[in-house]
Amino acid sequence: MSADPRPLPELVSFIETLPEPHILCDRDYRIIAANAAYRSSCADGRSVVGRTCYDVSHHYSVPCDRAGESCPLSRSLQSGQRERVLHLHHTPRGEEYVNIELSPVRDGSGEIAWFIEKMEPMPVARGVSDNHGLIGRAPAFQRMLELVVRVAPSEASVLLQGESGTGKELVASAVHEASRRADRPFVVVDCSGLPDTLFESEVFGHERGAFTGAVARKPGLVEAASGGTLFLDEVGDIPLSMQVKLLRLLETGTYRRVGSTELRRADIRLVSATHRPLQEMIGDGSFRQDLYFRLNTFPIIVPPLRERLEDLPLLVTSLLERVAPNRKLELSADAMQVLAAYPFPGNVRELRNVLERASLMCDGDMIHPEHLAEEIRQGAAAMPPPGRSVHESAAIALGGHAVPDLGELEHQVLRQAVISHRGSRRELAARLGLSERTLYRRLKALGLDKALD
C-alpha cells in the first residue's frame, strides 16, 4: 500500500465531471469525495465526506456484508475486479433501488487503495408504497429485480415465468423502461385471447382483400412496436401453426403481412411471459423446442406472493390507494393476520380483488376481518404457510413496514425469538424465514440489534 492514503487530486476532479452520482471511497468504507450529482440526488445537497458509505446509504452502523447485505467493496477486495450489485438506499425521496457499479483504483505499488462507486437509480421499482411500478423488499423480489437490471440494457429476449397474477406484465414493462428503448412503444399481445384465425393478422398485419372482411390495409402489432418492445403475454397459448412464423421473425428479423409478398424488417425487443410449463409442452409436442430456445435467452422467475410475504403490508397500502383513491383506508392487525396466513393462489391479482371487495364492505377507515370474504377467513384458518403459525406469519409480514398499531406485536415476537435463541444471527434469520439483512434491519429498528452481537 502507498504510504500516502490521499487520492490524487485528478481522481477527485475526474468524478466531479461525471453526470451520474459518483463517490470515491477508501478501503475502510470512508467517503473521500462525492460529485455534485451525488450531493444533489443522494445527499440532499449536504456533504458526506468523512462518513462511511454504509452509514449514508443504509443508515447501518456496520458494513453491509455484516448486516446481511451484499457489499460490492468487500467483493471487489476479494476479486480485484469491478463489481455490480442492486441495493435499497436511503435517499431524500425515501428508500429507492439503486444499481451500483464499483471499480477498484490501484496505487503506484499496484495495491487497491480506493474505489469509485457509480449509482444509477432504478425508478421502475420502489421499496416503499407507490401507485405505479414494481413494489417490494423481500429477498425473492430483489433477486428478480437484480435480473431485470442485468438484462434490461441489452437486446436479449427475456422469458418471464411465474404463476397467474404475479405481475408479469409489470415486470415486462420494467424491462422496457430500464432499456435503451424506453422512449419507444411498449406493445402487449395477449396470446391467450387470440384465436388461430386472428393471431397472424393481429401480430403481423394484413393487406386489403387478404381475407373476407379485410376491407383495408392494417399494420400489425409488430409494426406498432417498431423501435420498442413487443410483449407476448401467455406465449404458451400461441397456436402451433403460428409458432414457426414467430420463430422466423426472431431468427431473421423479418416478416410479411397476411396477403403480401413484401418482406418487412422488424425493429423490436421481445419479452414474453407464461404460467404454463413450456418444457413439458415441448415433450408432448404442443410447443416448439427451437422457439423455446429463442424465447428463453434470459429467463426470469417472477415469485408468487407466498414467497414474498413480507411485502404484504407494502402491497396492501399501495393497492388500497388504487382501489379506493379517495379514502384513507387501513387494515387492522387482525385483518392483516388473516391476509398473512392466507395462501393467495391468485397472487397479487387476487390480493387486489380481496381489498377492493373489503373496501366496499367497509364504511369506516379501518378494514377488519369481518370485511374480508368468508372464503379468505376460512382459507387463512385452514392453510397457514408451511412451517409457520398464523401469528408468526403475520408478525414476519408486518415487520418491514408495520401499520401504526402493529409495532408492539412485532416487538414481542422478535424479542421472544432473540431471548430464546442461542445461535448466530444468520441461524435466527433462517429460523424465522427471513434474509439476514431483513432481520438486522428489523432488530435495529426495534433496538434489538446488539442482542446478537
Order of alpha helices (4+ residues) and beta strands (2+ residues): alpha-beta-beta-alpha-alpha-alpha-beta-beta-beta-beta-alpha-beta-alpha-beta-alpha-beta-beta-alpha-beta-alpha-beta-beta-beta-alpha-alpha-beta-alpha-beta-alpha-alpha-beta-alpha-alpha-alpha-alpha-alpha
